[in-house]
Amino acid sequence: MRQTRLELERIRAARGVIDPVFLGSPLFESGALGARLGCTVQVKLEMANPVRSFKGRGTELVADGLVRGGERRVVCASAGNLGLALAWSARRRGVEVAVVASRFAPEVKLDGIRALGARLELVDGDHELARERAVGIAQYDGIRLLEDSLDIETCEGAGTIGLELVESGVAFDVVLVALGGGAMATGIGQVLKELAPGVEVVCVQPEGAPAMTRSWRERRVVSTESAKTIADGVAGRFPIAEVLSDLLVVADDAVLVREESIVEGVRMMLHDAGLVVEPSAALGIAAMLEDPERFAGRRVVTVVCGGNVDMDSYYRWIA
């Protein structure tokens, strides 16, 4: 396998740093989902932790590295889940956190960031504007800038999910991973390509926010003018070249799904699996809905990456 920025031994070592509350997330078969989708569906539940997303695996490594390096201040741009996880990891280590987010981010995520004591600044724009502002704060204040997916800790922390899949003893043919900035896809993909190379790694992204998928298909960075999707956690417009380079090595495919399929996926996760999930976490179900022949009879794992959902919107989706 061509070299990436990630290293399997560092991913293995990460489990000694990450708080156990983020490790060993449940993996279970949903017979109801499988019956409706025509395949065996295993759900990897990455919302069963204090920040209700997989992001804590990476922010634990970031916060630990800050303390070891004598740094006590950090800033990040976030669609919500990264900032929430960083605030959690930093607070227990005495690190000061600033989070820049769009004012259009789900209120449940913003409230969670505030509750954990982070300084929250809202911008009147999307995630890319928040990223620009975070860069400015880091430069002006002379503090660490955490960039999701670019900073390798976020990818290798997510890679521990892959280790758990491989070590689960469960047989599977394909893993469906939500694709945004690329941290989870590259982390899980790296582990599977090294330890279970026969498993297909399929990344899933909304049609309304297709930048990384287009980039993967064209093998070059492709940005978009806008990102319009209910799956706010994956709504980036400017892929990072280094992350794309890794993704080209470890991902077997990248697919786009429609908004109506995402909504149906959210509904199915509730009615068939009893799970309240945010739209990004339903992308794997959406992919199976849109291409049932591809997954028919196969053993599929879908990674449920988060459960921080705006409830007013959620009630509309499931009505």
Stockholm file with secondary structure:
# STOCKHOLM 1.0

chainA/1-319         MRQTRLELERIRAARGVIDPVFLGSPLFESGALGARLGCTVQVKLEMANPVRSFKGRGTELVADGLVRGGERRVVCASAGNLGLALAWSARRRGVEVAVVASRFAPEVKLDGIRALGARLELVDGDHELARERAVGIAQYDGIRLLEDSLDIETCEGAGTIGLELVESGVAFDVVLVALGGGAMATGIGQVLKELAPGVEVVCVQPEGAPAMTRSWRERRVVSTESAKTIADGVAGRFPIAEVLSDLLVVADDAVLVREESIVEGVRMMLHDAGLVVEPSAALGIAAMLEDPERFAGRRVVTVVCGGNVDMDSYYRWIA
#=GR chainA/1-319 SS CCCCSCCHHHHHHHTTTSCGGGSSCCEEECHHHHHHHTSEEEEEETTSSTTSBTTHHHHHHHHHHHHHTTCCEEEEECSSHHHHHHHHHHHTTTCEEEEEEETTSCHHHHHHHHHTTCEEEEESSCHHHHHHHHHHHHHHHTCEEECTTTSHHHHHHHHHHHHHHHHTCCCCSEEEEECSSSHHHHHHHHHHHHHCTTSEEEEEEETTSCHHHHHHHHTSCCCCSCCCCSCGGGCCSSCCHHHHHHHHHHCSEEEEECHHHHHHHHHHHHHHHCCCCCGGGGHHHHHHHHCHHHHTTCEEEEEECBCCCCHHHHHHHHC
#=GC SS_cons         CCCCSCCHHHHHHHTTTSCGGGSSCCEEECHHHHHHHTSEEEEEETTSSTTSBTTHHHHHHHHHHHHHTTCCEEEEECSSHHHHHHHHHHHTTTCEEEEEEETTSCHHHHHHHHHTTCEEEEESSCHHHHHHHHHHHHHHHTCEEECTTTSHHHHHHHHHHHHHHHHTCCCCSEEEEECSSSHHHHHHHHHHHHHCTTSEEEEEEETTSCHHHHHHHHTSCCCCSCCCCSCGGGCCSSCCHHHHHHHHHHCSEEEEECHHHHHHHHHHHHHHHCCCCCGGGGHHHHHHHHCHHHHTTCEEEEEECBCCCCHHHHHHHHC
//
